[in-house]
Amino acid sequence: MTYEGELSTVDIMIVGAGVAGLATAVSLHAAGFNRVTVFEAEPQLRPHGLGLNILPNAVRELAELGLLDELQQHAVRTRELAMYNPRGDLVWREDRGTLAGYRWPQLSISRARLVTVLADEVRRRLGDSAVVTDARLVGLHSEPGRAYATVMDRDGSTRVVETELLIGADGVHSAVRAAFYPAEGPPPSNGVTMFRGTAWGPEFLTGSTMAVLGDDRRRLVLYPIDRDDTPGRCLINWVAAWPDSEADALQRDAAGVAERRAAVLRQFGSWAPPGVDLPRLLGDTADVQQYSMIDRDPVPQWSFNNVTLVGDAAHAMYPAGSNGATQAIVDARVLSWHLATHTEVGSGLRAYEDERRPQMTELQHANRSMGPEKVITLAHQRAPHGFDDVSEVFSEDELTEISRGYARTGQFDQDWVNSRPSLTVDRRQRDPRDDSSGAGGATDTEAVKETSFITAVIRAMEHDRADAYLVDRYAALLSTPRSRRMADAALAVGGTIGSVIVRARFGDIALFEAAADGIAQVVCLGAGSDTRAWRLALPARTRFFEIDLPGQLEAKERLLEPVRDQLACRRVSLGEDLRRETWPQRLLAAGYEPDSPTVWIIEGLLPYLQIEDFTRLIGTVRKMSTRGSVLLVDAPHTDFYTDPVNETFLTFMKSRGSAFQLGFDDLGDFLRHQGWTAEAYTLRQLHAGECPWLPSPPERLCPPHDHHWVARAHVS
Ligand SMILES: Cc1cc2nc3c(=O)[nH]c(=O)nc-3n(C[C@H](O)[C@H](O)[C@H](O)COP(=O)(O)OP(=O)(O)OC[C@H]3O[C@@H](n4cnc5c(N)ncnc54)[C@H](O)[C@@H]3O)c2cc1C
């Protein structure tokens, strides 16, 4: 393709310097991309906008980019969402941010402030020339590996920019999106008009509450977005929304501030937001803005050649549930992560879209039914004249389910936000399969990490057999070249595979039985390469805690990244050394419920522990277990250490820094002395069919020299 006139070249071109575009520029730089340029239509970067909310999942991203402290200087940490009927009767309240158990706060902030902080950071990281203003995209051509953008300034002059990657962050009226969906037309409106403004006034409710009032047609939203030095005073952001068809709907362009204010008062003058003098707040509002409530239909594709979409350009949605800026920031981080961890731009874009588009499509649909705010509509329909107590209108379960369901849709429930792997690209680990770190000089901890993936290699080998006793299709993803080499070496010196395969099948069946009995809490100690949270169809409500040495679970998460969306249950990972006594506190802080029956899994861990560490560990587990809890554990038999056939293998493990040391004459007896009712079997006993609920493992998995115990125990 040839162009006449001015042609310039940039590596990565971002169109639009709003929240999505600027957050993408910062995130790309943090992920190792240094040649990024943002093109903005406006002649100057003069940030506009009133209040918006950033939910903890996106605040986590901003914190990881190092921006949280600066943002918090002019923002409010929202602590509560409270919904009311027009009389001010409370329909629903819930804690938000850190009070709700997130590790990061929810921030209410002005869009102008957010854009300013992001723009300053772009310039600091990438230089002043990284933001080009007065450059509106008016034309786009893409082909494999390249894109050509035509940009126009306010005088009508155009130039063409050639780029290897173009990211459309140009908002709900996106020109980039229009290039691929030319017939889409303007964004559809739901027939609701919003009036918005800000004014300084006295704090209300907790001082950090987002209050939403409504009937079946109208909404009034109020929340503080800033404070100054005057105690008890805050900048209140308000939004009033009602259907266009109401008699006093105004012509958007014709009305002045006074008319808009009067229109809001006609609709809401009799409403009673707790602690707020509404007429006064409106009177103090200097500028009242008017917008139609618009969104976009979900589209089947965001990426075309080397062009993709982020933020509102990709998935504009109604402003219910505070997701506009939140999801734009998450897009920025996820896109940057995938571009940095894939060798091809195309596969990075595919991974980004595969991860984000289905979630955002679901959220766009959820927002069309106004997310959790539908409780207000229901409250009005069920009790149009108000109520004394919300229990007259809803059952507790009904309310909780509405809110929880919505949180899951956007993947921002607490466990997920707190424990999911970071999207910060550690440049030393850009390719998780990189084998360049060398095999020598492993510390004890590193040796355990390697060994843990050896067991995944063994499970992957079993999975590939026609007569497999264990199915684990995720194990292959954990089979790094290095762990495969180690597994080959261990097997070559007489290492056995039976204990790994049999205990896994034993544990799978026992776990399923426990889940069928209603146990919905699992703790896997030394979770290393365990893939059960992904591969077993456990009930979605199951909380699956994994604890292992710091770094171990992150290594696993990176390798399982391609199947991240296949997690069957709610997984929480904790990096802790189980020989130290800090892990129970961490587990409790992460939401472990000591009064709920639990399945504890301790597999492949014991050979590496001293007897006193093991006894203390089992004792702690017992203390943390309520009646009905189950323990699944395995350990070598003492004969393993004295059988001459195993000598070479034991010497090999010792030379790797992973000495096997612990064994039991009778594991069942040991557990019974620790307060458990136990059934314990050697592999030979299992092969002989002595366990009534386990299909007998074949001889090849239970050779005579593999002296090993597996046990299931209950709290007696
Ligand atoms: C002026 C403005 C005020 C807003 N105020 C609020 C608010 O008060 N509360 C709230 O919740 N949300 C507000 N929003 C929306 C909110 O910012 C977004 O929903 C969300 O943050 C997602 O951001 P985004 O970057 O995808 O889109 P936007 O924030 O809309 O940013 C898009 C950017 O692209 C630029 N642009 C558009 N077309 C082109 C083009 N052809 N070429 C180059 N650049 C282009 C725009 O000028 C803008 O800077 C506002 C948006 C804008 C543009």
PDBQT file of the ligand as one rigid body, heavy atoms in Angstrom, charges set to zero:
ROOT
HETATM    1  C1  LIG A 801     -15.496  14.086  28.298  1.00  0.00    +0.000 C 
HETATM    2  C2  LIG A 801     -15.902  12.814  29.013  1.00  0.00    +0.000 A 
HETATM    3  C3  LIG A 801     -16.463  12.913  30.285  1.00  0.00    +0.000 A 
HETATM    4  C4  LIG A 801     -16.864  11.758  30.951  1.00  0.00    +0.000 A 
HETATM    5  N1  LIG A 801     -17.382  11.896  32.204  1.00  0.00    +0.000 NA
HETATM    6  C5  LIG A 801     -17.723  10.806  32.886  1.00  0.00    +0.000 A 
HETATM    7  C6  LIG A 801     -18.219  10.911  34.208  1.00  0.00    +0.000 A 
HETATM    8  O1  LIG A 801     -18.365  11.985  34.741  1.00  0.00    +0.000 OA
HETATM    9  N2  LIG A 801     -18.545   9.754  34.886  1.00  0.00    +0.000 N 
HETATM   10  C7  LIG A 801     -18.393   8.539  34.305  1.00  0.00    +0.000 A 
HETATM   11  O2  LIG A 801     -18.690   7.520  34.931  1.00  0.00    +0.000 OA
HETATM   12  N3  LIG A 801     -17.931   8.416  33.055  1.00  0.00    +0.000 NA
HETATM   13  C8  LIG A 801     -17.585   9.500  32.329  1.00  0.00    +0.000 A 
HETATM   14  N4  LIG A 801     -17.106   9.359  31.063  1.00  0.00    +0.000 N 
HETATM   15  C9  LIG A 801     -17.011   8.011  30.508  1.00  0.00    +0.000 C 
HETATM   16  C10 LIG A 801     -15.884   7.223  31.101  1.00  0.00    +0.000 C 
HETATM   17  O3  LIG A 801     -14.691   7.937  31.051  1.00  0.00    +0.000 OA
HETATM   18  C11 LIG A 801     -15.755   5.942  30.327  1.00  0.00    +0.000 C 
HETATM   19  O4  LIG A 801     -16.959   5.231  30.380  1.00  0.00    +0.000 OA
HETATM   20  C12 LIG A 801     -14.709   4.992  30.863  1.00  0.00    +0.000 C 
HETATM   21  O5  LIG A 801     -13.775   5.625  31.643  1.00  0.00    +0.000 OA
HETATM   22  C13 LIG A 801     -14.018   4.274  29.727  1.00  0.00    +0.000 C 
HETATM   23  O6  LIG A 801     -13.082   5.131  29.175  1.00  0.00    +0.000 OA
HETATM   24  P1  LIG A 801     -12.570   5.112  27.691  1.00  0.00    +0.000 P 
HETATM   25  O7  LIG A 801     -11.170   5.605  27.752  1.00  0.00    +0.000 OA
HETATM   26  O8  LIG A 801     -12.854   3.826  27.040  1.00  0.00    +0.000 OA
HETATM   27  O9  LIG A 801     -13.477   6.188  26.964  1.00  0.00    +0.000 OA
HETATM   28  P2  LIG A 801     -13.502   7.762  27.156  1.00  0.00    +0.000 P 
HETATM   29  O10 LIG A 801     -13.276   8.131  28.545  1.00  0.00    +0.000 OA
HETATM   30  O11 LIG A 801     -14.751   8.183  26.497  1.00  0.00    +0.000 OA
HETATM   31  O12 LIG A 801     -12.257   8.299  26.317  1.00  0.00    +0.000 OA
HETATM   32  C14 LIG A 801     -12.185   8.270  24.902  1.00  0.00    +0.000 C 
HETATM   33  C15 LIG A 801     -11.125   9.270  24.438  1.00  0.00    +0.000 C 
HETATM   34  O13 LIG A 801     -10.953   9.120  23.034  1.00  0.00    +0.000 OA
HETATM   35  C16 LIG A 801     -10.951  10.393  22.422  1.00  0.00    +0.000 C 
HETATM   36  N5  LIG A 801     -11.423  10.200  21.048  1.00  0.00    +0.000 N 
HETATM   37  C17 LIG A 801     -12.683   9.971  20.638  1.00  0.00    +0.000 A 
HETATM   38  N6  LIG A 801     -12.701   9.799  19.303  1.00  0.00    +0.000 NA
HETATM   39  C18 LIG A 801     -11.438   9.940  18.866  1.00  0.00    +0.000 A 
HETATM   40  C19 LIG A 801     -10.822   9.856  17.596  1.00  0.00    +0.000 A 
HETATM   41  N7  LIG A 801     -11.518   9.603  16.487  1.00  0.00    +0.000 N 
HETATM   42  N8  LIG A 801      -9.480  10.041  17.495  1.00  0.00    +0.000 NA
HETATM   43  C20 LIG A 801      -8.737  10.280  18.610  1.00  0.00    +0.000 A 
HETATM   44  N9  LIG A 801      -9.284  10.375  19.831  1.00  0.00    +0.000 NA
HETATM   45  C21 LIG A 801     -10.607  10.185  19.972  1.00  0.00    +0.000 A 
HETATM   46  C22 LIG A 801     -11.893  11.211  23.288  1.00  0.00    +0.000 C 
HETATM   47  O14 LIG A 801     -11.682  12.599  23.129  1.00  0.00    +0.000 OA
HETATM   48  C23 LIG A 801     -11.521  10.719  24.675  1.00  0.00    +0.000 C 
HETATM   49  O15 LIG A 801     -10.425  11.428  25.202  1.00  0.00    +0.000 OA
HETATM   50  C24 LIG A 801     -16.719  10.481  30.343  1.00  0.00    +0.000 A 
HETATM   51  C25 LIG A 801     -16.155  10.386  29.071  1.00  0.00    +0.000 A 
HETATM   52  C26 LIG A 801     -15.728  11.543  28.405  1.00  0.00    +0.000 A 
HETATM   53  C27 LIG A 801     -15.098  11.421  27.034  1.00  0.00    +0.000 C 
ENDROOT
TORSDOF 0
